[in-house]
């Protein structure tokens, strides 16, 4: 099995990067949709319904499959001999950030339901601030992986 993973390493790594890029695009865009959703609440139900469709499709058709594939290919990379040194702090920093990003994804999914039901208490300013969370996590991950601190 180790030989197969080593031989496929460039392909697995490429698929992991593609998956992460798609996931990150969604993590950047969904909170922005929530900002617009909250700000247009007063304009009528048709706007809310439009945002609900956009949010659901983004989450279900792009973000969640991308997150699952990022995890799948990432775990294959972890299983590839010589790729991850768990004695180094960078690997733990990345792992903590990826788990945090996954938790943020789950929170966004739950908030989508709350928004649809009119129960979300997050303001447009709060969504703008939440929009920075994936950026900060991404910065730590990129520095951890490339600088191996």
C-alpha positions in Angstrom: 0.0 0.0 0.0 2.8 2.4 0.9 4.4 1.9 -2.6 1.1 2.7 -4.3 0.7 5.9 -2.2 4.2 6.9 -2.9 3.8 6.3 -6.7 0.5 8.3 -6.7 1.8 11.1 -4.5 1.9 13.9 -7.1 -1.7 13.0 -8.3 -3.0 12.8 -4.7 -1.3 16.1 -3.8 -2.8 17.8 -7.0 -6.3 16.5 -6.2 -5.9 17.7 -2.6 -5.0 21.2 -3.7 -7.9 21.3 -6.2 -10.3 20.2 -3.5 -8.9 22.7 -1.0 -9.2 25.6 -3.5 -12.9 24.7 -4.2 -13.6 24.4 -0.5 -11.9 27.7 0.3 -13.8 29.5 -2.5 -17.0 28.4 -0.9 -15.8 29.3 2.6 -15.0 32.8 1.3 -18.3 33.2 -0.6 -21.0 31.7 1.7 -20.5 34.3 4.6 -20.7 37.0 2.0 -24.0 35.6 0.7 -25.2 35.6 4.4 -24.3 39.4 4.6 -26.5 40.1 1.6 -29.2 37.8 2.8 -29.4 39.6 6.2 -29.2 43.0 4.6 -32.0 42.3 2.1 -34.4 40.8 4.7 -36.5 43.9 4.7 -36.9 44.0 0.9 -39.2 41.1 0.7 -39.5 37.3 0.6 -38.4 36.9 -3.0 -34.9 38.1 -2.2 -34.7 35.8 0.8 -35.9 32.8 -1.2 -33.2 33.6 -3.9 -30.4 33.7 -1.3 -31.7 30.5 0.3 -31.4 28.7 -3.0 -27.9 30.1 -3.7 -26.7 29.3 -0.2 -28.1 25.8 -0.3 -26.6 25.0 -3.7 -23.2 26.4 -2.8 -23.1 24.4 0.4 -24.5 21.1 -0.9 -23.1 21.0 -4.5 -19.7 22.6 -4.0 -18.5 23.2 -0.5 -19.4 19.9 1.2 -18.1 17.7 -1.6 -15.0 19.8 -1.8 -14.4 19.5 2.0 -14.9 15.7 1.9 -12.5 15.3 -1.0 -10.0 17.6 0.7 -10.1 15.5 3.8 -9.9 12.2 1.8 -6.9 13.3 -0.3 -5.3 14.9 2.8 -5.6 11.7 4.8 -4.1 9.8 1.8 -1.1 12.3 2.0 -0.8 11.7 5.7 -0.7 8.0 5.0 2.0 8.4 2.4 5.5 7.6 4.0 7.7 10.6 4.6 5.1 13.3 3.9 4.1 14.3 7.4 6.4 14.5 10.4 4.1 14.5 13.5 7.1 15.4 15.6 7.2 18.8 13.9 4.9 21.7 15.1 3.9 22.6 11.5 1.9 19.3 11.1 0.0 20.0 14.3 -0.6 23.6 13.4 -2.1 22.5 10.1 -4.2 19.8 11.7 -5.6 22.2 14.2 -6.5 24.7 11.5 -8.1 22.1 9.2 -10.2 20.9 12.1 -11.1 24.5 12.9 -12.0 25.1 9.3 -14.2 22.0 9.3 -16.0 23.2 12.4 -16.5 26.6 10.8 -18.0 24.9 7.7 -20.4 23.0 10.0 -21.3 26.2 11.8 -22.0 27.9 8.4 -24.3 25.0 7.4 -26.3 25.2 10.6 -26.5 29.0 10.3 -27.9 28.5 6.7 -30.9 26.7 8.3 -31.3 29.3 11.0 -31.3 32.1 8.3 -33.9 30.2 6.3 -36.1 29.9 9.4 -35.5 33.5 10.4 -33.8 32.5 13.6 -30.2 33.6 12.9 -29.0 36.4 15.3 -25.8 37.1 13.4 -25.8 40.7 11.9 -24.4 41.7 8.6 -21.4 43.1 10.5 -21.0 39.8 12.3 -21.0 37.9 8.9 -18.4 40.3 7.6 -16.2 39.5 10.6 -16.9 35.8 10.2 -15.8 36.0 6.6 -12.2 36.6 7.9 -12.0 33.3 9.8 -11.1 31.1 6.8 -8.6 33.7 5.6 -6.8 33.6 8.9 -6.8 29.8 9.0 -5.6 29.6 5.4 -2.7 31.9 6.2 -1.6 29.8 9.1 -1.9 26.6 7.0 0.1 27.9 4.1 2.9 29.2 6.3 2.9 26.0 8.3 3.2 23.8 5.2 5.6 25.9 3.2 7.8 27.2 6.0 7.7 24.1 8.1 7.9 26.1 11.3 
